[in-house]
Amino acid sequence: MHPSRKAARNGAVLLVLAATALLGCERGTSAGAGPYAPGPARNGCPTVLAGARQSVQRAQQVRSAWHGPTTGPRAASGKDIVYVAQSMTNPGVAGAARGMAEAAKVIGWRVRVIDGQGTPAGIQAAFSQALALRPSGIVIGGFDPRLTAQQVARAEAEHLPLIGWHAVDSPGPSKDPALFTNITTWVQDVARISADWVIAHSHGTAGVVVFTDASIPFARNKSELIKKDLATCRGLKLLAEENIPLPDTSSRTPQEVSSLLSRFGDRWTHSVAINDVYFADAAPALRAARKKGAGPPFNIGAGDGDPSAFQRINSREFQAATVPEPFSQQGWQILDEFNRAFAGRPDSGYVASVHLSTAANSRGATTWDPPGYRAAYRKIWGR
């Protein structure tokens, strides 16, 4: 969610590697979009392309069994958790909150959400309100903890456990800021599979636009990684990188998309965005330009996989793929990690595997909900 750029030369290099990896994928099947006829074949990156094809195939598989934690402390009683949300209009942030609410009914805790409204002042006020409630623990939901350094320091002084959801770049415990753990997929994996999909789907001959929000360190890092992976295939060309803050996507994306279409025309064949929301706001401009929903530019969201993204993918309306976060599972995991903290145990160490959703493998679903975690956590908690 649940998002300044490097030199154009670096971006081009990054695009080359990604393209090679995906060469062998069939468009409209394993790559998950409609037919696409690339331009003349370009030399190079056969090894990258082959590797991309394999990674795309793996990422589209659905495991039949839970592969996360199966042991841990029994559920503590009477805990109050506050979820400080970056913005509840962010589908990823809201999805994790809903997962927490579902898990709270099972474990028997109280969960309260305070919306930071997407602004630094709002997030700081929400965190201060959370501290005033004197909860058992606080979730940093989708924002940089440096925005609330004073509140984080106060929580640490009061020995109040903090758990991040997409709060820092990497999953697991953090010393600075002091987080018991941070729950997210590996951003490197998300960036790589997004680039690999572009390479595979385009057969290594794409003109790519990257959409990002450079104001969010997590998002900025993700888009840098995407560009790096794309540059691994010299048949790919980075046409542009559009820096549009997530709170401004609805007002700015349509105009920017119209400008991109004027500048690049048919050379713009693929897009990667750090969040699916960009494509919701791009659709009106693409439609106005008489672009077909199942045609180029073919779009992939490198997170978050909200229901509207799945709807666009399944109906082939200006989005072909997403790399979804398992929001509900992560909401359950947040409470399980708090339960470990309350028991004086270390974090579980679990990180969800990267997954790629297309019309071919989503089977009409509107979210990525891996199997088995509810029963596993119930067993761990004795609930």
matplotlib code that plots the C-alpha trace (Angstrom):
import matplotlib.pyplot as plt

x = [0.0, -0.2, 4.8, 14.0, 14.3, 17.7, 19.4, 17.7, 20.7, 20.3, 16.6, 17.3, 19.8, 17.3, 14.6, 16.9, 17.2, 13.6, 12.6, 14.8, 13.3, 9.9, 10.4, 8.7, 5.3, 2.1, 0.2, -3.4, -2.6, 0.3, 1.1, -2.5, -3.6, -5.0, -3.0, -0.1, 2.0, 5.5, 7.7, 10.7, 12.7, 15.7, 18.9, 20.0, 18.8, 17.7, 18.9, 17.0, 13.9, 14.0, 14.4, 11.5, 9.2, 9.9, 9.4, 6.1, 4.9, 5.9, 4.3, 0.9, 0.7, -1.7, -0.3, -2.8, -1.6, -0.6, 3.2, 3.3, 3.7, 1.9, 3.1, 3.1, 1.7, -2.0, -4.1, -3.7, -6.9, -8.3, -6.0, -6.7, -5.0, -5.1, -4.5, -3.2, -4.0, -2.2, -5.5, -8.5, -9.0, -5.9, -7.2, -4.2, -4.3, -8.1, -7.7, -5.2, -7.5, -10.4, -8.3, -7.4, -11.1, -11.9, -9.1, -10.0, -13.4, -11.7, -8.9, -11.3, -9.5, -10.7, -9.4, -9.9, -8.9, -7.9, -7.7, -4.7, -6.5, -3.3, -1.5, 1.5, -0.6, -3.5, -1.2, 0.6, -2.7, -4.1, -0.9, -1.2, -4.8, -3.8, -1.3, -3.9, -6.1, -3.3, -3.8, -1.9, -0.3, -0.3, -0.1, 1.7, -0.5, 1.2, 3.2, 6.8, 7.4, 9.7, 6.6, 5.7, 9.1, 8.0, 5.1, 7.2, 9.7, 7.0, 5.6, 9.1, 9.5, 6.3, 7.3, 4.3, 4.8, 4.6, 4.0, 4.3, 2.3, 4.3, 5.9, 9.5, 11.1, 11.8, 9.7, 10.7, 11.9, 13.3, 15.6, 15.3, 12.4, 11.7, 9.2, 8.5, 8.1, 7.1, 4.6, 5.0, 6.2, 9.8, 9.7, 12.5, 10.3, 7.4, 9.5, 11.2, 8.0, 6.3, 9.3, 9.4, 5.8, 6.4, 9.3, 7.4, 4.3, 6.1, 8.6, 11.2, 10.1, 8.2, 7.9, 7.3, 5.9, 6.5, 4.0, 5.3, 4.9, 8.4, 7.2, 6.9, 10.3, 8.8, 7.2, 10.2, 12.4, 10.0, 10.0, 13.8, 13.9, 11.3, 13.4, 16.5, 14.9, 13.4, 16.8, 18.2, 16.6, 17.9, 14.8, 12.8, 12.7, 11.8, 9.7, 8.8, 8.5, 5.5, 5.7, 2.1, 1.5, -1.1, -3.5, -3.5, -4.0, -7.6, -6.9, -3.6, -3.4, -6.0, -4.2, -0.8, -2.0, -3.4, 0.0, 1.8, -0.5, 0.3, 4.0, 4.5, 1.4, 1.7, 5.3, 3.7, 2.9, 3.2, 3.0, 4.0, 2.6, 3.6, -0.1, -3.1, -5.0, -3.2, -5.0, -8.4, -7.7, -6.0, -9.0, -11.1, -8.2, -7.4, -11.1, -11.4, -8.4, -10.4, -7.9, -9.3, -9.5, -7.8, -5.1, -2.0, -0.8, -0.9, -0.8, 0.5, 0.2, 3.2, 0.8, -1.7, -4.3, -7.5, -10.9, -11.2, -7.9, -9.2, -12.4, -10.4, -8.3, -11.1, -13.1, -9.9, -10.5, -7.1, -5.3, -3.8, -2.1, -1.4, 1.0, -1.4, -0.7, -2.7, -4.4, -6.7, -3.9, -1.6, -4.3, -4.5, -0.7, -0.6, -2.6, -0.5, 2.7, 1.3, 0.3, 3.9, 5.1, 2.8, 4.1, 7.7, 8.4, 10.2, 8.3, 7.2, 9.6, 6.9, 6.8, 4.1, 5.4, 5.0, 2.0, 0.9, -2.8, -4.2, -7.5, -6.2, -5.6, -7.8, -10.9, -13.2, -11.8, -11.7, -8.8, -5.8, -6.7, -4.2, -5.5, -5.1, -4.1, -7.3, -7.3, -3.6, -3.9, -7.0, -5.1, -2.1, -4.4, -6.5, -9.6]
y = [0.0, -1.4, 2.9, 10.0, 7.8, 6.8, 8.0, 7.2, 5.2, 3.0, 2.7, 1.4, -1.2, -2.4, -2.9, -5.2, -7.8, -8.1, -8.6, -11.6, -13.5, -13.7, -14.6, -18.0, -17.1, -17.4, -14.2, -14.5, -17.7, -17.9, -14.2, -13.4, -10.9, -10.7, -11.3, -9.0, -8.8, -7.4, -5.6, -7.1, -9.4, -7.8, -9.5, -10.3, -11.4, -15.0, -16.2, -13.4, -14.2, -17.9, -17.1, -14.7, -17.2, -19.7, -17.2, -16.1, -19.7, -20.3, -17.1, -18.0, -21.3, -21.6, -23.7, -26.2, -26.0, -23.4, -22.9, -20.4, -20.9, -23.9, -23.5, -20.6, -19.3, -19.8, -16.7, -14.0, -12.5, -9.1, -7.2, -3.9, -3.1, 0.2, 0.3, 3.7, 3.8, 5.9, 6.3, 4.1, 5.1, 3.1, -0.4, -2.2, -0.4, -1.0, -4.6, -5.4, -3.7, -5.9, -8.9, -7.8, -7.2, -10.7, -12.3, -10.2, -11.9, -15.3, -14.5, -12.4, -9.0, -5.5, -3.7, 0.0, 1.8, 5.5, 7.0, 9.3, 10.7, 10.4, 13.5, 13.9, 16.0, 13.6, 10.5, 12.2, 13.2, 9.6, 8.1, 10.6, 9.6, 5.9, 6.4, 8.3, 5.2, 3.2, 0.1, -3.2, -2.6, -0.3, -1.1, 1.3, 0.8, 1.7, 4.9, 5.8, 5.7, 8.7, 10.8, 10.0, 9.8, 11.4, 9.1, 6.0, 7.1, 7.5, 4.0, 2.6, 4.4, 2.9, -0.6, -0.7, -3.2, -1.7, -3.8, -2.4, -3.2, -2.0, 0.5, -0.2, -1.8, -5.2, -7.8, -8.8, -7.0, -3.4, -1.6, 1.8, 2.4, 0.0, -2.5, -5.9, -6.9, -5.5, -7.4, -7.2, -9.3, -8.9, -5.8, -7.2, -10.2, -8.0, -5.7, -8.6, -10.5, -7.4, -6.7, -10.4, -10.3, -7.4, -9.1, -12.4, -10.8, -8.5, -11.2, -8.6, -5.8, -3.4, 0.3, 0.8, 3.5, 3.3, 5.0, 5.7, 7.9, 9.3, 10.8, 7.4, 5.7, 2.2, 3.1, 4.9, 1.9, -0.4, 1.6, 1.8, -2.0, -2.3, -0.1, -2.1, -5.4, -4.0, -2.8, -6.3, -6.8, -4.4, -5.0, -3.0, 0.8, 2.9, 5.6, 7.5, 7.4, 9.3, 10.5, 10.9, 10.9, 8.3, 10.9, 12.7, 9.8, 10.6, 14.2, 13.8, 10.4, 11.0, 14.1, 12.4, 9.4, 11.7, 13.4, 10.0, 8.9, 12.1, 11.7, 8.0, 6.7, 3.1, 2.9, 2.7, -1.0, -1.8, -0.1, -1.0, 0.9, 0.6, 0.4, -0.8, 2.5, 4.2, 2.0, 2.7, 6.4, 5.8, 3.9, 7.0, 8.6, 5.3, 4.8, 8.4, 7.7, 4.7, 2.3, -1.3, -2.6, -5.9, -4.2, -2.1, -0.5, -3.7, -2.8, -4.6, -3.4, -4.2, -4.2, -4.3, -6.5, -4.8, -5.9, -3.3, -4.4, -8.0, -6.8, -4.9, -7.9, -10.4, -8.2, -7.2, -3.5, -1.7, -4.0, -7.4, -8.5, -7.7, -8.8, -8.9, -8.8, -11.4, -8.6, -10.8, -13.3, -10.4, -9.0, -12.4, -12.4, -9.0, -10.3, -13.5, -11.5, -9.3, -12.5, -13.7, -10.3, -10.5, -13.9, -12.8, -14.9, -13.8, -13.0, -15.9, -15.0, -15.7, -13.8, -14.5, -15.8, -13.5, -14.3, -13.1, -12.9, -12.7, -13.5, -17.0, -18.0, -15.8, -17.7, -14.7, -14.0, -10.4, -10.8, -13.0, -15.2, -18.1, -21.3, -22.7, -19.8, -19.3, -22.9, -22.7, -19.6, -20.9, -24.0, -22.0, -19.7, -22.6, -20.9]
z = [0.0, 2.1, -2.0, -6.7, -9.4, -10.8, -13.9, -17.2, -18.2, -15.1, -15.8, -19.2, -18.0, -15.4, -18.0, -20.0, -17.3, -16.6, -20.2, -20.7, -17.9, -19.3, -22.9, -22.9, -21.5, -23.5, -23.6, -22.4, -20.6, -18.1, -18.5, -17.9, -20.6, -24.1, -27.3, -27.8, -31.0, -30.1, -32.5, -34.2, -32.0, -30.4, -29.6, -26.1, -22.6, -23.5, -20.0, -18.2, -20.3, -19.5, -15.8, -15.9, -17.5, -14.8, -12.0, -13.5, -13.7, -10.0, -8.8, -10.4, -8.6, -5.6, -2.7, -1.4, 2.2, 4.8, 4.9, 7.8, 11.6, 13.2, 16.8, 19.3, 22.6, 23.5, 23.2, 25.9, 27.3, 27.3, 24.9, 23.2, 19.9, 18.1, 14.3, 13.3, 9.5, 7.0, 5.3, 5.2, 1.6, 0.8, -0.1, 1.3, 4.6, 4.9, 3.9, 6.6, 9.1, 8.0, 8.5, 12.0, 12.8, 11.7, 13.7, 16.8, 17.0, 17.1, 19.6, 21.8, 21.7, 21.0, 17.9, 17.2, 13.9, 13.9, 10.4, 9.8, 6.7, 4.6, 5.9, 8.2, 10.6, 10.6, 11.1, 14.0, 15.6, 15.2, 16.8, 19.7, 20.1, 20.1, 22.9, 25.0, 24.9, 26.6, 24.5, 24.8, 21.4, 18.4, 14.7, 12.3, 9.3, 6.1, 6.9, 7.6, 11.4, 11.0, 10.6, 14.2, 15.7, 19.0, 19.4, 18.6, 21.2, 23.8, 23.0, 23.4, 26.7, 27.9, 26.7, 24.4, 21.5, 18.0, 14.9, 11.5, 8.4, 5.4, 7.8, 6.7, 3.6, 5.0, 7.0, 10.5, 13.6, 13.5, 15.9, 14.4, 14.5, 17.3, 15.9, 17.3, 13.7, 10.3, 8.2, 4.4, 1.5, 0.4, -1.8, -3.9, -4.8, -5.6, -7.8, -9.6, -10.4, -11.7, -14.0, -15.0, -16.0, -18.3, -19.9, -20.4, -21.7, -24.1, -25.2, -24.3, -26.6, -24.4, -24.0, -20.2, -18.0, -14.2, -11.8, -8.3, -5.2, -4.4, -1.1, 0.5, 1.1, 0.7, -2.6, -3.9, -3.1, -4.8, -8.0, -8.0, -7.8, -10.6, -12.9, -12.0, -12.8, -16.0, -17.1, -17.2, -20.7, -23.3, -25.4, -22.9, -22.9, -19.9, -21.6, -18.4, -14.7, -13.3, -9.7, -8.5, -4.7, -3.8, -2.3, -5.7, -8.0, -8.8, -9.7, -11.5, -13.1, -15.9, -17.1, -16.9, -18.8, -21.6, -21.8, -22.0, -24.8, -26.7, -26.2, -26.8, -28.7, -29.6, -28.2, -24.7, -24.4, -20.7, -17.3, -13.8, -10.8, -7.1, -6.3, -8.3, -7.6, -10.5, -13.0, -11.6, -12.3, -15.6, -17.1, -18.0, -19.9, -21.7, -22.5, -23.8, -26.1, -27.5, -26.1, -25.6, -22.1, -23.1, -25.3, -24.7, -22.6, -20.5, -16.8, -13.8, -10.2, -8.0, -5.0, -3.4, -5.1, -3.9, -5.0, -7.7, -9.2, -9.4, -11.0, -13.7, -14.3, -14.5, -16.9, -18.8, -18.3, -18.4, -16.0, -16.8, -13.6, -10.0, -7.3, -4.4, -0.7, 1.4, 3.4, 5.5, 6.4, 7.3, 9.6, 11.4, 11.5, 13.2, 16.1, 16.2, 16.4, 19.2, 21.1, 20.8, 22.1, 25.1, 25.9, 25.7, 22.6, 19.4, 16.3, 14.1, 11.2, 8.6, 5.3, 2.8, -0.6, -3.6, -5.7, -9.2, -10.1, -13.6, -15.2, -15.9, -12.3, -10.1, -11.2, -10.5, -7.0, -5.8, -3.4, -2.8, 0.2, 0.6, 2.2, 5.7, 7.8, 9.7, 10.9, 11.8, 13.9, 15.6, 16.6, 17.8, 19.9, 21.2, 19.8]

ax = plt.figure().add_subplot(projection="3d")
ax.plot(x, y, z, "-o")
ax.set_aspect("equal")
plt.show()
